[in-house]
Amino acid sequence: MPADTNPAGDIFGGWLMAQMDLAAGNVAARVARGRCATVAVDQMTFLSPVLVGDEVSFYGTVVKRGRTSIRIHIEAWRRPREGDDLQRVTEATFTFVAIDDDRRPRPLPE
């Protein structure tokens, strides 16, 4: 939406990063079967801009599981509103920790 853009009409990187964190959080919650907290984001690279009206899709892959943590690689792709060409716009690896009701780390399920 226009409120999410800079004066040139490009989507703010922070908005895109927040959407990626939500996507990674969904993957983490499914793996952990419960609540997780983001603890790190590694090397986010912006490859091309996202414009107002673009459809943006996010794809996540679990790259590592620890005792309490999960590393998830997320890619963001854009499709122009009136076209079919897909273009990767950014990627990053998010680290989550599974947490209990007291917000303390807990082991991941088997």
CYANA upper distance limits for C-alpha pairs under 8 A (distance plus 0.5 A):
  1 MET  CA      5 THR  CA      7.76
  1 MET  CA     52 VAL  CA      6.34
  1 MET  CA     53 GLY  CA      7.59
  2 PRO  CA      9 GLY  CA      7.72
  2 PRO  CA     52 VAL  CA      6.86
  4 ASP  CA     11 ILE  CA      6.16
  4 ASP  CA     12 PHE  CA      6.52
  4 ASP  CA     15 TRP  CA      7.31
  5 THR  CA      9 GLY  CA      5.80
  5 THR  CA     10 ASP  CA      5.65
  5 THR  CA     11 ILE  CA      4.75
  5 THR  CA     12 PHE  CA      5.80
  5 THR  CA     52 VAL  CA      7.96
  6 ASN  CA     10 ASP  CA      6.14
  6 ASN  CA     11 ILE  CA      6.99
  6 ASN  CA     12 PHE  CA      6.77
  9 GLY  CA     51 LEU  CA      6.76
  9 GLY  CA     52 VAL  CA      6.99
 10 ASP  CA     49 PRO  CA      6.57
 10 ASP  CA     50 VAL  CA      6.28
 10 ASP  CA     51 LEU  CA      5.42
 10 ASP  CA     52 VAL  CA      7.28
 11 ILE  CA     15 TRP  CA      7.57
 11 ILE  CA     16 LEU  CA      7.84
 11 ILE  CA     49 PRO  CA      7.53
 11 ILE  CA     50 VAL  CA      5.93
 11 ILE  CA     51 LEU  CA      6.33
 11 ILE  CA     52 VAL  CA      7.25
 12 PHE  CA     16 LEU  CA      7.14
 13 GLY  CA     17 MET  CA      6.60
 13 GLY  CA     46 PHE  CA      8.45
 14 GLY  CA     18 ALA  CA      6.64
 15 TRP  CA     19 GLN  CA      6.90
 16 LEU  CA     20 MET  CA      6.78
 17 MET  CA     21 ASP  CA      6.66
 18 ALA  CA     22 LEU  CA      6.81
 19 GLN  CA     23 ALA  CA      6.78
 20 MET  CA     24 ALA  CA      6.59
 20 MET  CA     58 PHE  CA      7.30
 20 MET  CA     74 ILE  CA      7.13
 20 MET  CA     75 GLU  CA      8.41
 20 MET  CA     76 ALA  CA      7.84
 21 ASP  CA     25 GLY  CA      6.38
 21 ASP  CA     38 THR  CA      8.29
 21 ASP  CA     94 PHE  CA      7.84
 22 LEU  CA     26 ASN  CA      6.79
 23 ALA  CA     27 VAL  CA      7.15
 23 ALA  CA     58 PHE  CA      7.13
 23 ALA  CA     59 TYR  CA      8.20
 23 ALA  CA     60 GLY  CA      7.73
 23 ALA  CA     74 ILE  CA      8.23
 24 ALA  CA     28 ALA  CA      6.64
 24 ALA  CA     60 GLY  CA      6.84
 24 ALA  CA     72 ILE  CA      6.81
 24 ALA  CA     73 HIS  CA      8.25
 24 ALA  CA     74 ILE  CA      7.13
 24 ALA  CA     94 PHE  CA      7.32
 25 GLY  CA     29 ALA  CA      6.51
 25 GLY  CA     36 CYS  CA      7.64
 25 GLY  CA     37 ALA  CA      8.35
 25 GLY  CA     38 THR  CA      8.05
 25 GLY  CA     96 PHE  CA      8.16
 26 ASN  CA     30 ARG  CA      6.85
 27 VAL  CA     31 VAL  CA      6.81
 27 VAL  CA     60 GLY  CA      7.51
 27 VAL  CA     62 VAL  CA      8.42
 27 VAL  CA     72 ILE  CA      8.23
 28 ALA  CA     32 ALA  CA      6.43
 28 ALA  CA     36 CYS  CA      7.10
 28 ALA  CA     70 ILE  CA      7.17
 28 ALA  CA     72 ILE  CA      8.11
 28 ALA  CA     96 PHE  CA      7.24
 28 ALA  CA     98 ALA  CA      8.47
 29 ALA  CA     33 ARG  CA      5.90
 29 ALA  CA     34 GLY  CA      5.57
 29 ALA  CA     35 ARG  CA      6.25
 29 ALA  CA     36 CYS  CA      6.56
 29 ALA  CA     98 ALA  CA      8.43
 30 ARG  CA     34 GLY  CA      7.42
 31 VAL  CA    108 LEU  CA      8.19
 31 VAL  CA    109 PRO  CA      8.37
 32 ALA  CA     36 CYS  CA      7.83
 32 ALA  CA     98 ALA  CA      6.55
 32 ALA  CA    108 LEU  CA      5.81
 32 ALA  CA    109 PRO  CA      6.77
 33 ARG  CA    109 PRO  CA      7.90
 34 GLY  CA     98 ALA  CA      7.72
 34 GLY  CA     99 ILE  CA      8.27
 35 ARG  CA     98 ALA  CA      6.50
 35 ARG  CA     99 ILE  CA      6.22
 35 ARG  CA    100 ASP  CA      7.45
 36 CYS  CA     96 PHE  CA      6.51
 36 CYS  CA     97 VAL  CA      5.86
 36 CYS  CA     98 ALA  CA      4.77
 36 CYS  CA     99 ILE  CA      5.85
 37 ALA  CA     96 PHE  CA      5.78
 37 ALA  CA     97 VAL  CA      5.90
 37 ALA  CA     98 ALA  CA      7.07
 37 ALA  CA     99 ILE  CA      7.43
 38 THR  CA     94 PHE  CA      7.58
 38 THR  CA     95 THR  CA      6.46
 38 THR  CA     96 PHE  CA      4.95
 38 THR  CA     97 VAL  CA      7.16
 39 VAL  CA     94 PHE  CA      8.27
 39 VAL  CA     95 THR  CA      6.17
 39 VAL  CA     96 PHE  CA      6.01
 39 VAL  CA     97 VAL  CA      7.34
 40 ALA  CA     94 PHE  CA      6.29
 40 ALA  CA     95 THR  CA      5.55
 40 ALA  CA     96 PHE  CA      7.70
 41 VAL  CA     92 ALA  CA      7.24
 41 VAL  CA     93 THR  CA      6.21
 41 VAL  CA     94 PHE  CA      5.02
 41 VAL  CA     95 THR  CA      6.82
 42 ASP  CA     92 ALA  CA      6.38
 42 ASP  CA     93 THR  CA      5.68
 42 ASP  CA     94 PHE  CA      6.91
 43 GLN  CA     92 ALA  CA      6.31
 43 GLN  CA     93 THR  CA      7.68
 44 MET  CA     90 THR  CA      7.43
 44 MET  CA     91 GLU  CA      6.28
 44 MET  CA     92 ALA  CA      5.04
 44 MET  CA     93 THR  CA      8.05
 45 THR  CA     90 THR  CA      6.01
 45 THR  CA     91 GLU  CA      6.45
 45 THR  CA     92 ALA  CA      7.39
 46 PHE  CA     89 VAL  CA      6.54
 46 PHE  CA     90 THR  CA      5.17
 46 PHE  CA     91 GLU  CA      7.83
 47 LEU  CA     88 ARG  CA      7.68
 47 LEU  CA     89 VAL  CA      5.42
 47 LEU  CA     90 THR  CA      6.00
 48 SER  CA     88 ARG  CA      8.05
 48 SER  CA     89 VAL  CA      5.40
 48 SER  CA     90 THR  CA      7.85
 49 PRO  CA     89 VAL  CA      7.00
 50 VAL  CA     54 ASP  CA      7.05
 50 VAL  CA     56 VAL  CA      8.50
 50 VAL  CA     78 ARG  CA      7.22
 50 VAL  CA     89 VAL  CA      7.62
 53 GLY  CA     80 PRO  CA      7.63
 53 GLY  CA     81 ARG  CA      6.15
 54 ASP  CA     78 ARG  CA      6.64
 54 ASP  CA     79 ARG  CA      6.13
 54 ASP  CA     80 PRO  CA      5.17
 54 ASP  CA     81 ARG  CA      5.53
 55 GLU  CA     78 ARG  CA      6.08
 55 GLU  CA     79 ARG  CA      5.64
 55 GLU  CA     80 PRO  CA      6.87
 55 GLU  CA     81 ARG  CA      6.81
 56 VAL  CA     76 ALA  CA      7.18
 56 VAL  CA     77 TRP  CA      6.10
 56 VAL  CA     78 ARG  CA      5.01
 56 VAL  CA     79 ARG  CA      6.99
 57 SER  CA     76 ALA  CA      6.21
 57 SER  CA     77 TRP  CA      5.77
 57 SER  CA     78 ARG  CA      6.93
 58 PHE  CA     74 ILE  CA      7.10
 58 PHE  CA     75 GLU  CA      6.16
 58 PHE  CA     76 ALA  CA      5.10
 58 PHE  CA     77 TRP  CA      6.94
 59 TYR  CA     74 ILE  CA      6.01
 59 TYR  CA     75 GLU  CA      5.81
 59 TYR  CA     76 ALA  CA      7.13
 60 GLY  CA     72 ILE  CA      6.77
 60 GLY  CA     73 HIS  CA      6.03
 60 GLY  CA     74 ILE  CA      4.96
 60 GLY  CA     75 GLU  CA      7.13
 61 THR  CA     72 ILE  CA      5.97
 61 THR  CA     73 HIS  CA      5.75
 61 THR  CA     74 ILE  CA      7.14
 62 VAL  CA     70 ILE  CA      7.60
 62 VAL  CA     71 ARG  CA      6.46
 62 VAL  CA     72 ILE  CA      4.96
 62 VAL  CA     73 HIS  CA      6.91
 63 VAL  CA     70 ILE  CA      8.30
 63 VAL  CA     71 ARG  CA      6.08
 63 VAL  CA     72 ILE  CA      6.10
 63 VAL  CA     73 HIS  CA      7.03
 64 LYS  CA     70 ILE  CA      6.36
 64 LYS  CA     71 ARG  CA      5.59
 64 LYS  CA     72 ILE  CA      7.76
 65 ARG  CA     69 SER  CA      6.49
 65 ARG  CA     70 ILE  CA      5.17
 65 ARG  CA     71 ARG  CA      6.98
 66 GLY  CA     70 ILE  CA      6.66
 66 GLY  CA    108 LEU  CA      8.42
 67 ARG  CA    107 PRO  CA      5.98
 67 ARG  CA    108 LEU  CA      6.55
 68 THR  CA     97 VAL  CA      6.06
 68 THR  CA     98 ALA  CA      6.09
 68 THR  CA    105 PRO  CA      6.84
 68 THR  CA    106 ARG  CA      6.21
 68 THR  CA    107 PRO  CA      5.05
 68 THR  CA    108 LEU  CA      5.78
 69 SER  CA     95 THR  CA      7.33
 69 SER  CA     96 PHE  CA      6.00
 69 SER  CA     97 VAL  CA      4.80
 69 SER  CA     98 ALA  CA      6.75
 69 SER  CA    108 LEU  CA      7.95
 70 ILE  CA     95 THR  CA      6.16
 70 ILE  CA     96 PHE  CA      5.76
 70 ILE  CA     97 VAL  CA      6.90
 71 ARG  CA     93 THR  CA      7.06
 71 ARG  CA     94 PHE  CA      6.15
 71 ARG  CA     95 THR  CA      4.94
 71 ARG  CA     96 PHE  CA      6.99
 72 ILE  CA     93 THR  CA      5.97
 72 ILE  CA     94 PHE  CA      5.73
 72 ILE  CA     95 THR  CA      6.88
 73 HIS  CA     91 GLU  CA      7.78
 73 HIS  CA     92 ALA  CA      6.34
 73 HIS  CA     93 THR  CA      4.72
 73 HIS  CA     94 PHE  CA      6.82
 74 ILE  CA     91 GLU  CA      6.04
 74 ILE  CA     92 ALA  CA      6.08
 74 ILE  CA     93 THR  CA      6.61
 74 ILE  CA     94 PHE  CA      8.03
 75 GLU  CA     88 ARG  CA      7.62
 75 GLU  CA     89 VAL  CA      8.25
 75 GLU  CA     90 THR  CA      6.46
 75 GLU  CA     91 GLU  CA      4.84
 75 GLU  CA     92 ALA  CA      7.32
 76 ALA  CA     88 ARG  CA      6.39
 76 ALA  CA     89 VAL  CA      6.16
 76 ALA  CA     90 THR  CA      5.83
 76 ALA  CA     91 GLU  CA      6.63
 77 TRP  CA     86 LEU  CA      6.93
 77 TRP  CA     87 GLN  CA      5.89
 77 TRP  CA     88 ARG  CA      4.69
 77 TRP  CA     89 VAL  CA      5.92
 77 TRP  CA     90 THR  CA      7.81
 78 ARG  CA     86 LEU  CA      6.18
 78 ARG  CA     87 GLN  CA      5.83
 78 ARG  CA     88 ARG  CA      6.85
 78 ARG  CA     89 VAL  CA      7.08
 79 ARG  CA     83 GLY  CA      7.15
 79 ARG  CA     84 ASP  CA      6.74
 79 ARG  CA     85 ASP  CA      6.45
 79 ARG  CA     86 LEU  CA      5.39
 79 ARG  CA     87 GLN  CA      7.13
 80 PRO  CA     84 ASP  CA      7.45
 80 PRO  CA     85 ASP  CA      7.66
 80 PRO  CA     86 LEU  CA      8.25
 97 VAL  CA    105 PRO  CA      6.87
 97 VAL  CA    106 ARG  CA      8.38
 98 ALA  CA    105 PRO  CA      6.15
 98 ALA  CA    106 ARG  CA      6.09
 98 ALA  CA    107 PRO  CA      7.38
 98 ALA  CA    108 LEU  CA      7.05
 99 ILE  CA    103 ARG  CA      5.58
 99 ILE  CA    104 ARG  CA      5.60
 99 ILE  CA    105 PRO  CA      4.89
 99 ILE  CA    106 ARG  CA      5.70
100 ASP  CA    104 ARG  CA      5.99
100 ASP  CA    105 PRO  CA      6.87
100 ASP  CA    106 ARG  CA      6.43
